Each structure stands twice: as C-alpha cells, then as structure tokens.
Amino acid sequence: MNLFERLNKGRPPPAEEQIKPPHDELIPAQKLLDWLQHWAKPTVSAREIRIYGPKSIRDRQSALNSAETLVKYGWLIPNQTHRRDRRVWQIVHKSIVRPTVAAE
C-alpha cells in the first residue's frame, strides 16, 4: 500500500461521487406525480395532462412517457376508453408524506 492509498483510506468519497442524479425518466414523472397530488378528479387523461399539467411535460410524448412511468410504479392505473386514441388513468392516492415515483 502506497502513501496515497493510506491517506485516502479514511476519507469520504468526492462530492461528485456521492450525489447521483435520478434517472432521466423519473424527473418528469416526479413532476407529474407532484401535480397529480393536487388534481381534484379521480382520473386524469393525456389531454388534461397536456393542457393543465406541468409545462415541462406538456408535449405529447413527455406526457405519455411520464404517465407510463407512474403506471409502472403503481401511481396510475390505465382505464378502458371508448376510443382507442384516448388515454385515461385512475389516480392512486397513497398515504405518504411526500410521494416519490420510486416509493411503493
């Protein structure tokens, strides 16, 4: 063991190694989840997300990707619609102080 290995033995890792950013798909989904906590209706459609949702996910693909991420983690349940091009989800309200996408 050389001098530098002995000096680094008791040190914490550098700051850039300690802070790991969340996965790219979780950031827009977390914004959608935060917004859904204040949504008054029991269901939400893709159209409502695009009109009233967070500005960063108002484009069609971001809205659908974020909603599908929330489906994957159990925060939204897909509903059957009478049109095949319409997307509607049931909102699952879990009793957590500050909900996160990855919390189950």
LOKE-89000 format. One line per 10 residues: number of its first residue (from 0); for each residue x, y, z of C-alpha. Coordinates in steps of 0.25 Angstrom, whole numbers. Each point is the difference from the previous one (the first is absolute). Layout:
REM LOKE-89000
NUM> X Y Z; ...
REM end
This chain:
REM LOKE-89000
0> 0 0 0; 6 13 -4; -1 14 7; -12 5 -8; -8 -13 2; 2 1 15; -3 15 0; -13 -3 -7; -4 -11 8; -8 8 11
10> -6 11 -10; -14 0 -5; -2 -1 -15; 1 13 -8; -13 8 -1; -3 -3 -15; 0 -15 4; -9 2 12; -11 7 -7; -6 -8 -11
20> -11 6 -9; -13 -7 -1; -3 -8 -13; -4 9 -12; -14 -6 -1; -3 2 15; 1 15 0; -12 3 -9; -8 -11 7; 3 6 13
30> -5 14 -5; -12 -7 -5; -2 -7 14; 1 13 8; -10 6 -9; -10 -12 1; 0 2 15; -8 13 -2; -8 -5 -11; -15 0 4
40> -6 -11 -9; 2 -15 3; 5 -2 -14; 9 7 -10; 1 0 -15; 12 2 -9; -7 13 -5; -2 5 14; 15 -2 3; 4 7 -13
50> -10 12 3; 1 2 15; 13 -8 4; 14 5 3; 5 8 -12; 13 -9 -2; -9 -12 -3; -11 6 -9; 5 -6 -13; -7 -13 -4
60> 12 -9 2; 5 5 13; -14 -1 6; -2 -14 -5; 14 -4 5; -2 6 14; -14 -7 1; 5 -13 -4; 12 1 10; -11 3 11
70> -8 -12 -5; 13 -9 2; 2 5 14; -15 -1 4; -5 14 1; -9 0 -12; -9 -12 -5; -4 0 -15; -15 1 -3; -7 -5 -12
80> -6 10 -9; -10 0 -11; 11 6 -10; 13 -7 -3; 7 13 -1; -4 5 14; 8 -3 12; -6 2 14; 6 -5 13; -6 -2 14
90> 9 7 11; 5 -8 12; 1 9 12; 10 -7 10; 1 5 14; 14 5 -1; 5 14 5; 8 4 -12; -3 -10 -11; 12 -4 -10
100> -1 -8 -12; 8 -12 5; -7 -1 13; -10 -11 1
REM end
